[in-house]
Amino acid sequence: MHFTKDHEWVRLDGDIATVGISKHAADQLGDVVFVETPEAGKTVAQKDSFAVVESVKAASDVYAPVSGEVIEGNDALASAPETVNADPEGEGWFAKIRVSDASQLDALMDRAAYDAFLATL
């Protein structure tokens, strides 16, 4: 699993990246009440906004940690947005993206580096 400084995570399986927000981000948002995930077929570029998450505290854009084509949005979040709080780095994923440039992962943080980054906040 890799992380961005904007608190997104990405897990690669072959050329398919599953993307979501970190536990830290979910905790900071508080109770998630709405999630808008991207449609399959949408092309995203690394660092572009591709989803929206709203909580009782704030609305936030979610940024693509890698470039590629969305092959699936997590439609279950529309009726159960609280899944993002309950399991942000598992069932609370936002999208699956067919990665166009796997080398983009090299610029992201692993868990240890992300934890060290969080300690500076």
All heavy atoms as an XYZ file, in Angstrom:
904
protein
N       0.848     -1.176      0.000
C       0.000      0.000      0.000
C       0.893      1.238      0.000
O       1.911      1.275      0.676
C      -0.905     -0.029      1.239
C      -1.945      1.054      1.240
S      -3.104      0.955      2.648
C      -4.191     -0.335      2.103
N       0.491      2.234     -0.805
C       1.214      3.502     -0.897
C       0.260      4.638     -0.523
O      -0.960      4.504     -0.666
C       1.727      3.723     -2.322
C       2.781      2.752     -2.720
N       2.498      1.494     -3.205
C       4.127      2.847     -2.714
C       3.615      0.870     -3.478
N       4.624      1.663     -3.180
N       0.835      5.764     -0.089
C       0.046      6.898      0.380
C       0.529      8.201     -0.244
O       1.704      8.338     -0.585
C       0.160      7.022      1.912
C      -0.393      5.844      2.640
C       0.394      4.738      2.889
C      -1.710      5.839      3.065
C      -0.117      3.635      3.564
C      -2.224      4.738      3.735
C      -1.432      3.637      3.980
N      -0.399      9.174     -0.355
C      -0.055     10.519     -0.823
C      -0.069     11.475      0.371
O      -0.631     11.162      1.424
C      -1.077     11.043     -1.852
O      -2.318     11.304     -1.178
C      -1.305     10.042     -2.985
N       0.489     12.653      0.171
C       0.445     13.676      1.221
C      -0.960     14.240      1.405
O      -1.242     14.920      2.380
C       1.446     14.789      0.915
C       2.874     14.347      1.132
C       3.856     15.472      0.954
C       5.258     14.988      1.275
N       6.246     16.051      1.169
N      -1.848     13.958      0.444
C      -3.243     14.371      0.564
C      -4.095     13.295      1.231
O      -5.323     13.391      1.251
C      -3.826     14.701     -0.819
C      -3.226     15.950     -1.418
O      -3.011     16.924     -0.670
O      -2.963     15.963     -2.637
N      -3.438     12.236      1.718
C      -4.078     11.182      2.521
C      -4.921     10.207      1.705
O      -5.862      9.611      2.224
C      -4.878     11.774      3.687
C      -4.078     12.760      4.476
N      -3.009     12.392      5.268
C      -4.153     14.112      4.546
C      -2.484     13.475      5.801
N      -3.144     14.527      5.380
N      -4.579     10.028      0.427
C      -5.160      8.940     -0.344
C      -4.229      7.731     -0.232
O      -3.029      7.883     -0.015
C      -5.319      9.298     -1.828
C      -6.401     10.308     -2.125
C      -5.918     11.740     -2.020
O      -4.688     11.971     -2.050
O      -6.748     12.641     -1.898
N      -4.791      6.548     -0.380
C      -3.980      5.333     -0.444
C      -4.243      4.624     -1.755
O      -5.287      4.821     -2.383
C      -4.243      4.398      0.736
C      -5.650      3.900      0.875
C      -6.625      4.420      1.676
C      -6.256      2.784      0.212
N      -7.788      3.707      1.546
C      -7.583      2.694      0.662
C      -5.802      1.857     -0.720
C      -8.465      1.712      0.209
C      -6.677      0.869     -1.176
C      -7.995      0.807     -0.704
N      -3.287      3.820     -2.156
C      -3.427      3.022     -3.376
C      -2.776      1.664     -3.136
O      -1.708      1.568     -2.537
C      -2.824      3.737     -4.612
C      -1.366      4.085     -4.394
C      -2.990      2.914     -5.881
N      -3.487      0.617     -3.550
C      -2.977     -0.749     -3.464
C      -3.020     -1.332     -4.874
O      -4.076     -1.342     -5.507
C      -3.841     -1.564     -2.495
C      -3.343     -2.967     -2.262
C      -4.122     -3.696     -1.159
N      -5.543     -3.429     -1.176
C      -6.213     -2.824     -0.177
N      -5.598     -2.393      0.896
N      -7.516     -2.648     -0.271
N      -1.877     -1.799     -5.373
C      -1.769     -2.288     -6.746
C      -1.869     -3.804     -6.771
O      -1.221     -4.499     -5.990
C      -0.436     -1.829     -7.341
C      -0.299     -1.910     -8.859
C      -1.339     -1.012     -9.539
C       1.106     -1.484     -9.286
N      -2.701     -4.316     -7.693
C      -2.819     -5.746     -7.945
C      -2.722     -5.917     -9.450
O      -3.694     -5.656    -10.164
C      -4.145     -6.270     -7.395
C      -4.300     -7.775     -7.568
O      -3.298     -8.460     -7.856
O      -5.435     -8.269     -7.420
N      -1.545     -6.304     -9.943
C      -1.311     -6.332    -11.392
C      -1.285     -4.902    -11.890
O      -0.510     -4.087    -11.387
N      -2.154     -4.576    -12.850
C      -2.228     -3.190    -13.330
C      -3.464     -2.464    -12.810
O      -3.820     -1.394    -13.274
C      -2.168     -3.133    -14.860
C      -3.384     -3.753    -15.539
O      -4.128     -4.521    -14.884
O      -3.593     -3.476    -16.733
N      -4.131     -3.063    -11.805
C      -5.335     -2.457    -11.228
C      -5.014     -1.886     -9.846
O      -4.547     -2.594     -8.953
C      -6.484     -3.483    -11.098
C      -6.783     -4.141    -12.442
C      -7.732     -2.807    -10.508
C      -7.202     -3.186    -13.547
N      -5.260     -0.596     -9.693
C      -5.039      0.089     -8.422
C      -6.380      0.310     -7.741
O      -7.307      0.843     -8.351
C      -4.354      1.430     -8.665
N      -6.477     -0.112     -6.493
C      -7.637      0.208     -5.667
C      -7.246      1.438     -4.859
O      -6.148      1.509     -4.321
C      -7.992     -0.968     -4.741
O      -8.220     -2.131     -5.542
C      -9.243     -0.659     -3.933
N      -8.148      2.433     -4.828
C      -7.832      3.743     -4.257
C      -8.884      4.129     -3.220
O     -10.078      3.889     -3.401
C      -7.805      4.809     -5.380
C      -7.556      6.185     -4.815
C      -6.768      4.453     -6.433
N      -8.429      4.768     -2.145
C      -9.334      5.278     -1.125
C      -8.651      6.363     -0.313
O      -7.595      6.862     -0.701
N      -9.261      6.708      0.817
C      -8.638      7.683      1.714
C      -8.129      6.955      2.947
O      -8.672      5.930      3.340
C      -9.583      8.843      2.102
C     -10.793      8.357      2.894
C      -9.999      9.633      0.854
C     -11.625      9.471      3.513
N      -7.086      7.506      3.544
C      -6.454      6.854      4.689
C      -7.340      6.932      5.937
O      -8.266      7.742      6.020
C      -5.109      7.509      4.975
O      -5.300      8.812      5.494
N      -7.007      6.089      6.904
C      -7.703      6.124      8.188
C      -7.559      7.506      8.823
O      -8.518      8.036      9.386
C      -7.156      5.034      9.116
C      -7.835      5.003     10.472
C      -7.306      3.909     11.355
C      -8.001      3.812     12.692
N      -8.581      5.004     13.263
N      -6.369      8.101      8.695
C      -6.152      9.450      9.231
C      -7.155     10.429      8.616
O      -7.775     11.223      9.336
C      -4.722      9.906      8.958
C      -4.474     11.337      9.313
N      -4.240     11.748     10.611
C      -4.466     12.474      8.552
C      -4.082     13.065     10.623
N      -4.212     13.519      9.394
N      -7.315     10.382      7.296
C      -8.244     11.292      6.620
C      -9.677     11.052      7.087
O     -10.420     12.001      7.364
C      -8.150     11.128      5.107
N     -10.066      9.787      7.183
C     -11.430      9.461      7.630
C     -11.660      9.956      9.053
O     -12.722     10.509      9.363
C     -11.666      7.960      7.524
N     -10.648      9.785      9.911
C     -10.776     10.256     11.291
C     -10.899     11.781     11.348
O     -11.677     12.317     12.139
C      -9.577      9.806     12.129
C      -9.559      8.306     12.388
O     -10.580      7.629     12.130
O      -8.508      7.810     12.841
N     -10.136     12.475     10.512
C     -10.176     13.936     10.480
C     -11.523     14.455      9.970
O     -12.008     15.486     10.440
C      -9.039     14.493      9.612
C      -7.653     14.269     10.191
C      -7.470     14.945     11.531
O      -7.682     16.132     11.681
N      -7.086     14.159     12.539
N     -12.113     13.739      9.008
C     -13.400     14.157      8.450
C     -14.532     14.005      9.453
O     -15.491     14.759      9.448
C     -13.735     13.333      7.202
C     -13.029     13.738      5.925
C     -13.220     12.664      4.862
C     -13.534     15.082      5.428
N     -14.453     13.001     10.290
C     -15.578     12.698     11.167
C     -16.581     11.832     10.419
O     -16.224     11.131      9.467
N     -17.833     11.882     10.806
C     -18.853     11.008     10.221
C     -19.103     11.347      8.764
O     -19.614     12.429      8.444
C     -20.160     11.106     11.005
C     -20.045     10.561     12.411
O     -19.149      9.722     12.658
O     -20.836     10.977     13.275
N     -18.760     10.415      7.874
C     -18.971     10.600      6.435
C     -20.454     10.382      6.132
O     -21.043      9.382      6.544
C     -18.078      9.642      5.618
C     -18.415      9.702      4.132
C     -16.603      9.981      5.849
N     -21.045     11.352      5.416
C     -22.475     11.290      5.120
C     -22.783     11.163      3.628
O     -23.902     10.860      3.243
C     -23.218     12.523      5.693
C     -23.142     12.517      7.222
C     -22.673     13.816      5.136
N     -21.768     11.395      2.770
C     -21.983     11.323      1.323
C     -20.656     11.060      0.637
O     -19.630     11.637      1.020
C     -22.569     12.644      0.805
C     -22.702     12.706     -0.688
C     -23.743     12.060     -1.340
C     -21.776     13.403     -1.451
C     -23.859     12.122     -2.725
C     -21.890     13.469     -2.829
C     -22.936     12.828     -3.473
N     -20.701     10.184     -0.375
C     -19.517      9.909     -1.192
C     -19.953      9.889     -2.651
O     -20.952      9.263     -3.001
C     -18.867      8.558     -0.829
C     -17.697      8.261     -1.747
C     -18.425      8.544      0.627
N     -19.207     10.600     -3.492
C     -19.426     10.553     -4.934
C     -18.205      9.904     -5.555
O     -17.092     10.441     -5.471
C     -19.606     11.957     -5.505
C     -19.881     11.980     -6.998
C     -20.030     13.392     -7.520
O     -20.739     14.188     -6.882
O     -19.424     13.698     -8.557
N     -18.395      8.715     -6.118
C     -17.288      7.994     -6.743
C     -17.325      8.199     -8.260
O     -18.372      8.527     -8.814
C     -17.349      6.487     -6.410
O     -18.584      5.947     -6.887
C     -17.228      6.256     -4.908
N     -16.196      7.998     -8.928
C     -16.155      8.222    -10.374
C     -16.842      7.101    -11.149
O     -16.959      5.975    -10.667
C     -14.652      8.259    -10.682
C     -14.042      7.413     -9.621
C     -14.890      7.625     -8.392
N     -17.274      7.449    -12.354
C     -17.914      6.484    -13.250
C     -16.851      5.639    -13.951
O     -15.767      6.137    -14.288
C     -18.712      7.229    -14.339
C     -19.848      8.077    -13.817
C     -21.076      7.253    -13.487
O     -21.308      6.248    -14.172
O     -21.783      7.617    -12.535
N     -17.181      4.385    -14.211
C     -16.300      3.524    -14.998
C     -16.116      4.152    -16.379
O     -17.040      4.746    -16.937
C     -16.901      2.133    -15.123
N     -14.910      4.068    -16.901
C     -14.605      4.623    -18.213
C     -13.973      6.002    -18.152
O     -13.396      6.468    -19.131
N     -14.062      6.663    -16.987
C     -13.468      7.987    -16.835
C     -11.947      7.861    -16.795
O     -11.409      7.002    -16.105
C     -13.977      8.639    -15.544
C     -13.364      9.999    -15.265
C     -13.908     10.624    -13.990
C     -13.245     11.972    -13.771
N     -13.886     12.737    -12.722
N     -11.265      8.723    -17.523
C      -9.809      8.769    -17.478
C      -9.402      9.807    -16.446
O      -9.944     10.911    -16.431
C      -9.232      9.142    -18.857
O      -9.641      8.148    -19.805
C      -7.724      9.194    -18.826
N      -8.463      9.423    -15.573
C      -7.990     10.340    -14.542
C      -6.480     10.511    -14.668
O      -5.779      9.597    -15.083
C      -8.350      9.856    -13.122
C      -9.856      9.823    -12.925
C      -7.750      8.508    -12.803
N      -6.019     11.694    -14.313
C      -4.584     11.973    -14.273
C      -4.157     12.070    -12.819
O      -4.923     12.524    -11.967
C      -4.266     13.266    -15.005
N      -2.933     11.657    -12.544
C      -2.409     11.729    -11.188
C      -2.582     13.142    -10.640
O      -2.338     14.117    -11.333
C      -0.928     11.340    -11.177
C      -0.341     11.255     -9.785
C       1.126     10.867     -9.796
O       1.886     11.310    -10.640
N       1.513     10.037     -8.842
N      -3.048     13.242     -9.414
C      -3.273     14.478     -8.668
C      -4.541     15.231     -9.079
O      -4.834     16.280     -8.537
C      -2.058     15.404     -8.726
C      -0.813     14.760     -8.129
C       0.355     15.713     -8.124
C       1.590     15.025     -7.547
N       2.765     15.841     -7.613
N      -5.319     14.698    -10.035
C      -6.599     15.313    -10.395
C      -7.677     14.867     -9.416
O      -7.685     13.716     -8.969
C      -7.042     14.896    -11.802
C      -6.355     15.676    -12.901
O      -5.551     16.577    -12.598
O      -6.629     15.366    -14.079
N      -8.610     15.760     -9.120
C      -9.759     15.404     -8.306
C     -10.608     14.399     -9.087
O     -10.888     14.609    -10.262
C     -10.582     16.656     -8.006
O     -11.788     16.299     -7.377
N     -10.997     13.301     -8.439
C     -11.798     12.311     -9.152
C     -12.983     11.803     -8.334
O     -13.815     11.060     -8.836
C     -10.926     11.144     -9.628
C     -10.593     10.144     -8.563
C     -11.181      8.884     -8.561
C      -9.694     10.448     -7.559
C     -10.868      7.965     -7.577
C      -9.375      9.528     -6.574
C      -9.967      8.280     -6.586
N     -13.086     12.238     -7.080
C     -14.198     11.827     -6.227
C     -14.412     12.906     -5.172
O     -13.578     13.796     -5.002
C     -13.898     10.482     -5.570
N     -15.550     12.809     -4.472
C     -15.884     13.761     -3.415
C     -16.347     12.976     -2.198
O     -17.071     11.987     -2.318
C     -17.006     14.725     -3.871
C     -17.445     15.630     -2.736
C     -16.563     15.543     -5.071
N     -15.911     13.436     -1.029
C     -16.378     12.853      0.230
C     -16.864     13.999      1.107
O     -16.206     15.030      1.210
C     -15.271     12.014      0.917
C     -14.046     12.824      1.214
C     -15.790     11.352      2.179
N     -18.055     13.828      1.683
C     -18.616     14.858      2.565
C     -18.891     14.249      3.930
O     -19.362     13.122      4.040
C     -19.927     15.409      1.997
C     -19.738     16.193      0.714
C     -21.034     16.778      0.183
O     -22.043     16.818      0.920
O     -21.048     17.184     -0.988
N     -18.582     15.036      4.949
C     -18.854     14.607      6.316
C     -19.674     15.681      7.003
O     -20.005     16.711      6.400
C     -17.531     14.397      7.068
O     -16.922     15.648      7.338
N     -19.969     15.453      8.268
C     -20.686     16.463      9.030
C     -19.829     17.711      9.204
O     -20.348     18.792      9.456
C     -21.135     15.911     10.395
C     -22.194     14.835     10.218
C     -19.972     15.385     11.205
N     -18.504     17.587      9.033
C     -17.591     18.714      9.206
C     -17.252     19.449      7.916
O     -17.081     20.659      7.923
C     -16.257     18.236      9.798
C     -16.321     17.726     11.211
C     -14.910     17.336     11.656
C     -14.874     16.758     13.042
N     -13.518     16.337     13.400
N     -17.066     18.705      6.803
C     -16.535     19.330      5.591
C     -16.791     18.465      4.357
O     -17.087     17.280      4.468
C     -15.020     19.526      5.741
N     -16.637     19.092      3.200
C     -16.631     18.378      1.922
C     -15.211     18.462      1.384
O     -14.572     19.506      1.467
C     -17.608     19.011      0.940
N     -14.727     17.357      0.857
C     -13.353     17.316      0.364
C     -13.275     16.587     -0.961
O     -13.980     15.596     -1.178
C     -12.447     16.585      1.365
O     -12.435     17.238      2.599
N     -12.391     17.084     -1.821
C     -12.082     16.364     -3.049
C     -11.134     15.227     -2.709
O     -10.340     15.309     -1.766
C     -11.402     17.280     -4.065
C     -12.369     18.273     -4.691
O     -13.574     17.965     -4.779
O     -11.917     19.350     -5.108
N     -11.212     14.164     -3.496
C     -10.276     13.048     -3.393
C      -9.480     13.062     -4.693
O     -10.050     13.163     -5.780
C     -11.022     11.709     -3.207
C     -10.051     10.548     -3.129
C     -11.899     11.767     -1.962
N      -8.159     12.974     -4.565
C      -7.261     13.114     -5.713
C      -6.700     11.761     -6.128
O      -6.359     10.936     -5.280
C      -6.123     14.087     -5.378
C      -6.653     15.448     -5.017
C      -6.861     15.811     -3.696
C      -7.006     16.362     -6.006
C      -7.383     17.059     -3.354
C      -7.533     17.598     -5.682
C      -7.719     17.943     -4.362
O      -8.248     19.164     -4.039
N      -6.580     11.572     -7.428
C      -6.063     10.313     -7.957
C      -4.571     10.189     -7.663
O      -3.795     11.052     -8.053
C      -6.298     10.244     -9.466
N      -4.162      9.120     -6.979
C      -2.740      8.940     -6.703
C      -1.961      8.432     -7.920
O      -0.744      8.508     -7.955
C      -2.717      7.914     -5.568
C      -4.022      7.218     -5.644
C      -4.993      8.155     -6.286
N      -2.691      7.915     -8.915
C      -2.086      7.420    -10.150
C      -2.985      7.787    -11.325
O      -4.179      8.026    -11.156
C      -1.887      5.887    -10.118
C      -0.828      5.485     -9.099
C      -3.197      5.162     -9.841
N      -2.399      7.807    -12.510
C      -3.154      8.065    -13.737
C      -3.671      6.745    -14.304
O      -3.059      5.690    -14.120
C      -2.250      8.715    -14.792
O      -1.753      9.935    -14.322
N      -4.807      6.836    -15.002
C      -5.342      5.654    -15.657
C      -6.822      5.787    -15.944
O      -7.373      6.883    -15.926
N      -7.454      4.645    -16.200
C      -8.884      4.602    -16.508
C      -9.629      3.947    -15.360
O      -9.261      2.861    -14.906
C      -9.133      3.800    -17.786
C     -10.606      3.694    -18.133
C     -10.890      2.761    -19.303
O      -9.937      2.314    -19.961
O     -12.079      2.492    -19.542
N     -10.657      4.618    -14.888
C     -11.503      4.044    -13.834
C     -12.234      2.843    -14.420
O     -12.889      2.951    -15.454
C     -12.517      5.086    -13.307
C     -13.473      4.447    -12.305
C     -11.795      6.278    -12.694
N     -12.088      1.697    -13.763
C     -12.818      0.511    -14.227
C     -14.009      0.203    -13.322
O     -14.913     -0.514    -13.717
C     -11.904     -0.723    -14.374
C     -11.237     -1.088    -13.061
C     -10.872     -0.510    -15.464
C     -10.577     -2.455    -13.076
N     -13.993      0.808    -12.119
C     -15.118      0.586    -11.201
C     -15.098      1.639    -10.100
O     -14.053      1.935     -9.536
C     -14.987     -0.806    -10.572
C     -16.099     -1.186     -9.638
C     -15.902     -2.553     -8.985
O     -14.913     -3.249     -9.274
O     -16.760     -2.908     -8.164
N     -16.268      2.199     -9.838
C     -16.452      3.041     -8.663
C     -17.148      2.204     -7.605
O     -17.915      1.293     -7.939
N     -16.895      2.466     -6.347
C     -17.511      1.693     -5.258
C     -18.925      2.232     -5.013
O     -19.149      3.039     -4.121
C     -16.654      1.775     -3.998
C     -17.123      0.811     -2.918
O     -18.165      0.178     -3.045
N     -16.346      0.718     -1.853
N     -19.875      1.727     -5.816
C     -21.259      2.197     -5.740
C     -21.899      1.940     -4.387
O     -22.851      2.614     -4.005
C     -22.099      1.548     -6.841
C     -21.655      1.963     -8.231
O     -21.041      3.039     -8.370
O     -21.931      1.206     -9.188
N     -21.386      0.974     -3.627
C     -21.960      0.655     -2.317
C     -21.848      1.837     -1.359
O     -22.637      1.961     -0.427
C     -21.262     -0.566     -1.720
N     -20.887      2.746     -1.600
C     -20.715      3.891     -0.712
C     -21.863      4.888     -0.818
O     -22.090      5.658      0.114
C     -19.385      4.595     -0.990
C     -18.128      3.764     -0.745
C     -16.896      4.593     -1.044
C     -18.094      3.212      0.671
N     -22.599      4.871     -1.927
C     -23.734      5.792     -2.080
C     -24.800      5.534     -1.016
O     -25.359      6.468     -0.454
C     -24.334      5.671     -3.479
N     -25.054      4.258     -0.736
C     -26.077      3.923      0.254
C     -25.486      3.648      1.640
O     -26.234      3.578      2.616
C     -26.888      2.708     -0.205
O     -26.034      1.596     -0.396
N     -24.157      3.511      1.723
C     -23.522      3.249      3.018
C     -22.213      4.033      3.146
O     -21.135      3.453      3.246
C     -23.268      1.752      3.179
N     -22.303      5.388      3.131
C     -21.075      6.193      3.197
C     -20.289      5.984      4.487
O     -19.075      6.208      4.524
C     -21.583      7.632      3.074
C     -23.013      7.584      3.509
C     -23.510      6.219      3.096
N     -20.962      5.507      5.536
C     -20.288      5.272      6.814
C     -19.213      4.184      6.709
O     -18.341      4.077      7.587
C     -21.303      4.913      7.897
C     -22.049      3.622      7.706
C     -23.267      3.693      6.778
O     -23.541      4.757      6.187
O     -23.937      2.660      6.643
N     -19.239      3.407      5.625
C     -18.207      2.389      5.397
C     -16.822      3.035      5.326
O     -15.834      2.435      5.725
C     -18.494      1.619      4.089
O     -19.818      1.087      4.163
C     -17.503      0.488      3.870
N     -16.758      4.279      4.853
C     -15.477      4.986      4.778
C     -14.892      5.159      6.179
O     -13.684      5.020      6.375
C     -15.627      6.349      4.062
C     -14.336      7.151      4.120
C     -16.060      6.142      2.619
N     -15.727      5.431      7.171
C     -15.249      5.551      8.555
C     -14.936      4.183      9.169
O     -13.952      4.032      9.885
C     -16.282      6.247      9.439
C     -16.499      7.693      9.054
O     -17.586      8.046      8.611
N     -15.492      8.530      9.205
N     -15.782      3.208      8.884
C     -15.646      1.894      9.505
C     -14.434      1.123      8.980
O     -13.768      0.418      9.737
C     -16.918      1.073      9.287
N     -14.134      1.257      7.688
C     -13.053      0.473      7.067
C     -12.430      1.273      5.920
O     -12.534      0.882      4.765
C     -13.606     -0.866      6.573
C     -12.523     -1.853      6.164
O     -11.332     -1.612      6.461
O     -12.871     -2.871      5.541
N     -11.788      2.421      6.243
C     -11.310      3.319      5.185
C     -10.249      2.712      4.271
O     -10.180      3.069      3.098
C     -10.750      4.514      5.957
C     -10.437      3.985      7.315
C     -11.465      2.915      7.577
N      -9.443      1.789      4.784
C      -8.372      1.217      3.980
C      -8.714     -0.199      3.521
O      -7.850     -0.998      3.181
C      -7.051      1.274      4.751
C      -6.624      2.717      5.001
C      -5.361      2.876      5.827
O      -4.638      1.888      6.039
O      -5.098      4.010      6.272
N     -10.022     -0.489      3.489
C     -10.521     -1.795      3.050
C     -11.778     -1.608      2.219
O     -11.732     -1.104      1.103
N     -12.931     -1.979      2.810
C     -14.206     -1.913      2.087
C     -14.631     -0.481      1.740
O     -15.510     -0.284      0.913
C     -15.309     -2.599      2.888
C     -15.138     -4.098      2.992
C     -15.085     -4.791      1.636
O     -15.958     -4.528      0.791
O     -14.152     -5.582      1.419
N     -14.009      0.513      2.363
C     -14.338      1.911      2.079
C     -13.589      2.491      0.894
O     -13.513      3.705      0.745
N     -13.048      1.627      0.019
C     -12.346      2.114     -1.172
C     -13.277      2.918     -2.074
O     -14.489      2.745     -2.031
C     -11.702      0.953     -1.935
C     -12.670     -0.097     -2.420
C     -13.133     -1.184     -1.718
C     -13.318     -0.164     -3.693
N     -14.018     -1.908     -2.472
C     -14.153     -1.310     -3.689
C     -13.292      0.624     -4.831
C     -14.927     -1.688     -4.778
C     -14.066      0.257     -5.921
C     -14.871     -0.889     -5.891
N     -12.698      3.801     -2.886
C     -13.487      4.689     -3.744
C     -13.554      4.210     -5.188
O     -14.592      4.316     -5.824
C     -12.895      6.103     -3.734
C     -13.259      6.893     -2.503
C     -13.052      6.383     -1.233
C     -13.818      8.151     -2.619
C     -13.374      7.102     -0.109
C     -14.152      8.885     -1.486
C     -13.929      8.354     -0.226
N     -12.421      3.743     -5.727
C     -12.401      3.375     -7.145
C     -11.296      2.377     -7.424
O     -10.320      2.272     -6.678
C     -12.189      4.614     -8.010
N     -11.478      1.665     -8.529
C     -10.427      0.806     -9.074
C     -10.017      1.429    -10.409
O     -10.878      1.760    -11.231
C     -10.920     -0.622     -9.253
C     -11.232     -1.286     -7.905
C     -11.629     -2.731     -8.068
C     -12.086     -3.319     -6.747
N     -11.053     -3.922     -5.978
N      -8.719      1.605    -10.581
C      -8.176      2.295    -11.757
C      -7.180      1.383    -12.451
O      -6.286      0.826    -11.799
C      -7.460      3.606    -11.325
C      -8.447      4.553    -10.647
C      -6.773      4.271    -12.521
C      -7.787      5.776    -10.008
N      -7.339      1.230    -13.796
C      -6.331      0.524    -14.580
C      -5.187      1.510    -14.784
O      -5.338      2.514    -15.473
C      -6.882      0.053    -15.919
C      -5.861     -0.809    -16.692
C      -6.417     -1.374    -17.991
N      -7.791     -1.821    -17.938
C      -8.215     -3.007    -17.446
N      -7.344     -3.842    -16.945
N      -9.498     -3.320    -17.442
N      -4.059      1.233    -14.163
C      -2.928      2.162    -14.111
C      -2.248      2.266    -15.477
O      -1.948      1.254    -16.104
C      -1.915      1.708    -13.043
C      -0.710      2.610    -13.006
C      -2.582      1.653    -11.682
N      -2.005      3.508    -15.910
C      -1.331      3.729    -17.192
C       0.179      3.887    -17.026
O       0.921      3.705    -17.986
C      -1.918      4.945    -17.907
O      -1.777      6.104    -17.102
N       0.645      4.226    -15.810
C       2.078      4.425    -15.572
C       2.411      4.007    -14.140
O       2.348      4.814    -13.218
C       2.461      5.883    -15.818
C       3.942      6.149    -15.630
O       4.705      5.200    -15.336
O       4.352      7.316    -15.786
N       2.770      2.741    -13.971
C       3.029      2.203    -12.627
C       4.210      2.894    -11.948
O       4.314      2.882    -10.717
C       3.264      0.696    -12.698
N       5.081      3.540    -12.711
C       6.232      4.211    -12.097
C       5.784      5.384    -11.215
O       6.554      5.851    -10.376
C       7.223      4.690    -13.160
O       6.693      5.784    -13.884
N       4.549      5.862    -11.384
C       4.033      6.944    -10.531
C       3.988      6.521     -9.068
O       4.078      7.364     -8.174
C       2.639      7.375    -10.993
C       2.650      8.096    -12.317
C       1.244      8.437    -12.791
O       0.282      7.752    -12.475
N       1.155      9.505    -13.567
N       3.893      5.223     -8.806
C       3.871      4.731     -7.427
C       5.192      5.008     -6.714
O       5.223      5.128     -5.488
C       3.559      3.235     -7.398
C       2.145      2.843     -7.816
C       2.050      1.346     -8.026
C       1.139      3.300     -6.786
N       6.277      5.111     -7.476
C       7.600      5.328     -6.884
C       7.677      6.640     -6.105
O       8.486      6.767     -5.188
C       8.684      5.309     -7.964
C       8.791      3.952     -8.656
O       8.306      2.947     -8.087
O       9.342      3.902     -9.770
N       6.849      7.611     -6.473
C       6.873      8.915     -5.809
C       6.002      8.955     -4.556
O       6.001      9.947     -3.837
C       6.422      9.999     -6.785
N       5.276      7.874     -4.290
C       4.378      7.831     -3.138
C       5.082      7.223     -1.926
O       6.134      6.605     -2.040
C       3.118      7.029     -3.489
C       2.345      7.529     -4.704
C       1.123      6.638     -4.949
C       1.932      8.975     -4.553
N       4.482      7.386     -0.762
C       5.060      6.901      0.490
C       4.560      5.498      0.819
O       3.390      5.179      0.565
C       4.647      7.838      1.641
C       5.187      9.247      1.523
S       4.545     10.342      2.834
C       2.945     10.797      2.132
N       5.434      4.688      1.409
C       4.986      3.422      1.968
C       4.394      3.713      3.358
O       4.374      4.861      3.809
C       6.110      2.392      2.013
C       7.269      2.780      2.928
O       7.158      3.739      3.728
O       8.319      2.099      2.828
N       3.912      2.683      4.045
C       3.241      2.883      5.338
C       4.168      3.569      6.351
O       3.764      4.501      7.032
C       2.758      1.532      5.881
C       2.244      1.570      7.309
C       0.888      2.183      7.477
N      -0.115      1.343      6.875
C      -1.397      1.683      6.801
N      -1.823      2.830      7.295
N      -2.271      0.901      6.228
N       5.421      3.131      6.447
C       6.352      3.711      7.420
C       6.601      5.188      7.128
O       6.600      6.025      8.037
C       7.674      2.940      7.422
N       6.799      5.525      5.862
C       7.033      6.918      5.491
C       5.779      7.763      5.747
O       5.866      8.905      6.201
C       7.460      7.021      4.033
N       4.605      7.202      5.472
C       3.355      7.922      5.710
C       3.159      8.159      7.213
O       2.795      9.267      7.622
C       2.177      7.152      5.124
C       0.840      7.844      5.296
C       0.577      9.066      4.655
C      -0.144      7.308      6.110
C      -0.643      9.706      4.826
C      -1.367      7.942      6.272
C      -1.619      9.149      5.634
O      -2.818      9.787      5.804
N       3.428      7.145      8.021
C       3.307      7.317      9.470
C       4.271      8.402      9.969
O       3.904      9.199     10.833
C       3.560      5.997     10.193
C       2.411      5.003     10.021
O       1.309      5.413      9.583
O       2.615      3.803     10.307
N       5.483      8.431      9.409
C       6.453      9.472      9.784
C       5.946     10.848      9.353
O       6.068     11.833     10.091
C       7.811      9.173      9.157
N       5.335     10.924      8.162
C       4.751     12.170      7.666
C       3.635     12.645      8.604
O       3.571     13.824      8.967
C       4.222     11.978      6.243
C       3.359     13.088      5.727
C       3.905     14.328      5.431
C       2.000     12.910      5.549
C       3.105     15.366      4.958
C       1.190     13.928      5.068
C       1.748     15.169      4.782
N       2.771     11.738      9.044
C       1.672     12.093      9.946
C       2.212     12.668     11.254
O       1.586     13.573     11.836
C       0.784     10.888     10.234
C      -0.057     10.358      9.080
C      -0.852      9.136      9.521
C      -0.968     11.427      8.508
N       3.341     12.164     11.701
C       3.930     12.647     12.959
C       4.389     14.102     12.864
O       4.554     14.757     13.888
C       5.103     11.742     13.352
N       4.541     14.613     11.639
C       4.982     16.006     11.457
C       3.801     16.968     11.398
O       3.999     18.180     11.386
C       5.813     16.179     10.167
O       4.967     15.988      9.013
C       6.963     15.192     10.126
N       2.592     16.451     11.328
C       1.400     17.312     11.177
C       0.944     17.870     12.513
O       1.157     17.328     13.542
C       0.269     16.539     10.512
C       0.574     15.987      9.134
C      -0.640     15.253      8.588
C       0.987     17.086      8.172
